[in-house]
Amino acid sequence: AQMEQNYRRALSISGGDHGILIGSPIAVGLYIFIAVLLAIAVTMAVRKRRRRARED
């Protein structure tokens, strides 16, 4: 709930412009970091599933 409130506050301050959420280099770096972590998690899950399928 707090995250949603902060999101609404950021949009209110920016006048509804979503660009404020990616305007800072720190934010872009964090988004890239999160995307890499998600890609690693998905890759590991797919490999695990394939390994299990081969063992059966």
KOLZA-881889 format. One line per field, with one value per atom (N, C-alpha, C): residue number from 1; residue in three letters; x, y, z; chain; atom name. Coordinates in steps of 0.2 Angstrom, whole numbers, plus 5000, padded with zeros to 4 digits. Atoms other than C-alpha are relative to their C-alpha. Example, Ala and Ser with C-alpha at 12.3 -4.5 7.8 and 13.67 -1.06 7.14 Angstrom:
2
num: c(1 1 1 2 2 2)
residu: c(ala ala ala ser ser ser)
px: c(5004 5062 5004 4996 5068 4996)
py: c(4994 4978 5006 4994 4995 5005)
pz: c(5000 5039 5000 4999 5036 5003)
chaine: c(A A A A A A)
atome: c(N CA C N CA C)
//
This chain:
56
num: c(1 1 1 2 2 2 3 3 3 4 4 4 5 5 5 6 6 6 7 7 7 8 8 8 9 9 9 10 10 10 11 11 11 12 12 12 13 13 13 14 14 14 15 15 15 16 16 16 17 17 17 18 18 18 19 19 19 20 20 20 21 21 21 22 22 22 23 23 23 24 24 24 25 25 25 26 26 26 27 27 27 28 28 28 29 29 29 30 30 30 31 31 31 32 32 32 33 33 33 34 34 34 35 35 35 36 36 36 37 37 37 38 38 38 39 39 39 40 40 40 41 41 41 42 42 42 43 43 43 44 44 44 45 45 45 46 46 46 47 47 47 48 48 48 49 49 49 50 50 50 51 51 51 52 52 52 53 53 53 54 54 54 55 55 55 56 56 56)
residu: c(ala ala ala gln gln gln met met met glu glu glu gln gln gln asn asn asn tyr tyr tyr arg arg arg arg arg arg ala ala ala leu leu leu ser ser ser ile ile ile ser ser ser gly gly gly gly gly gly asp asp asp his his his gly gly gly ile ile ile leu leu leu ile ile ile gly gly gly ser ser ser pro pro pro ile ile ile ala ala ala val val val gly gly gly leu leu leu tyr tyr tyr ile ile ile phe phe phe ile ile ile ala ala ala val val val leu leu leu leu leu leu ala ala ala ile ile ile ala ala ala val val val thr thr thr met met met ala ala ala val val val arg arg arg lys lys lys arg arg arg arg arg arg arg arg arg arg arg arg ala ala ala arg arg arg glu glu glu asp asp asp)
px: c(5004 5000 5004 4996 5014 5003 4997 5022 4995 5006 5005 5000 5001 5004 5006 4994 5022 5000 5001 5018 4995 5005 5003 5002 4997 5012 5005 4995 5026 4996 5004 5013 4997 5003 5004 5005 4995 5020 5003 4998 5025 4995 5006 5008 4998 5003 5004 5005 4995 5020 5004 4996 5027 5007 4993 5044 5004 4997 5048 5003 4998 5050 5006 4994 5064 5005 4996 5071 5007 4993 5086 5004 4996 5101 5000 5001 5099 4994 5006 5082 5001 4999 5087 5005 4996 5101 4997 5004 5089 4996 5004 5077 5004 4996 5091 5002 4998 5097 4994 5006 5079 4999 5002 5077 5005 4995 5094 4998 5002 5088 4994 5005 5072 5002 4998 5080 5004 4996 5092 4995 5005 5077 4996 5004 5067 5005 4995 5083 5001 4999 5086 4994 5006 5068 4999 5000 5068 5005 4995 5084 4998 5002 5077 4995 5006 5061 5003 4997 5071 5004 4996 5083 4995 5005 5068 4996 5003 5060 5004 4996 5075 5001 4999 5077 4994 5006 5059 5000)
py: c(4994 5000 5006 4994 5012 5001 4999 5009 5003 4997 5013 5008 4993 5029 5004 4997 5034 5001 5000 5030 5006 4995 5041 5007 4994 5055 5002 4998 5055 5002 4998 5056 5007 4994 5070 5006 4995 5080 5001 4999 5077 5002 4998 5082 4994 5006 5064 4997 5002 5062 4994 5006 5044 5000 4999 5050 5001 4999 5055 4994 5006 5037 4997 5002 5034 5005 4994 5051 5000 5000 5048 4994 5006 5038 4995 5005 5029 4996 5004 5024 4995 5004 5018 4994 5005 5008 4995 5005 5000 4996 5004 4995 4995 5005 4987 4994 5005 4978 4995 5005 4971 4996 5004 4966 4994 5005 4956 4995 5005 4948 4995 5004 4943 4995 5004 4936 4994 5005 4926 4995 5004 4919 4996 5004 4914 4995 5005 4906 4994 5005 4896 4995 5004 4890 4996 5004 4885 4994 5006 4875 4995 5005 4867 4995 5003 4862 4995 5004 4855 4994 5006 4845 4995 5005 4837 4996 5004 4833 4995 5005 4824 4994 5006 4814 4995 5005 4807 4996)
pz: c(5000 5000 5000 5000 5004 4993 5006 4987 4995 5005 4978 5002 4998 4989 4997 5002 4984 4992 5008 4965 4999 5001 4966 5002 4998 4975 4994 5006 4961 4994 5005 4948 5001 4998 4957 4999 5001 4958 4993 5007 4940 4996 5004 4934 4995 5004 4928 4995 5005 4918 5003 4997 4920 4998 5001 4913 5006 4994 4930 5004 4997 4935 4997 5003 4923 4998 5002 4921 5004 4996 4934 4998 5001 4930 5005 4995 4946 4999 5001 4942 4994 5006 4925 5002 4998 4933 5004 4996 4946 4995 5004 4932 4996 5004 4922 5005 4995 4938 5001 4999 4941 4994 5006 4923 5000 5000 4924 5005 4995 4940 4998 5002 4933 4994 5005 4917 5003 4997 4928 5003 4997 4938 4995 5005 4922 4997 5003 4914 5005 4995 4930 5000 4999 4931 4994 5007 4912 5000 5000 4914 5005 4995 4930 4997 5003 4921 4994 5005 4906 5003 4997 4917 5003 4997 4926 4994 5006 4909 4997 5003 4903 5005 4995 4919 5000 5000 4917 4995)
chaine: c(A A A A A A A A A A A A A A A A A A A A A A A A A A A A A A A A A A A A A A A A A A A A A A A A A A A A A A A A A A A A A A A A A A A A A A A A A A A A A A A A A A A A A A A A A A A A A A A A A A A A A A A A A A A A A A A A A A A A A A A A A A A A A A A A A A A A A A A A A A A A A A A A A A A A A A A A A A A A A A A A A A A A A A A A)
atome: c(N CA C N CA C N CA C N CA C N CA C N CA C N CA C N CA C N CA C N CA C N CA C N CA C N CA C N CA C N CA C N CA C N CA C N CA C N CA C N CA C N CA C N CA C N CA C N CA C N CA C N CA C N CA C N CA C N CA C N CA C N CA C N CA C N CA C N CA C N CA C N CA C N CA C N CA C N CA C N CA C N CA C N CA C N CA C N CA C N CA C N CA C N CA C N CA C N CA C N CA C N CA C N CA C N CA C N CA C N CA C N CA C)
//
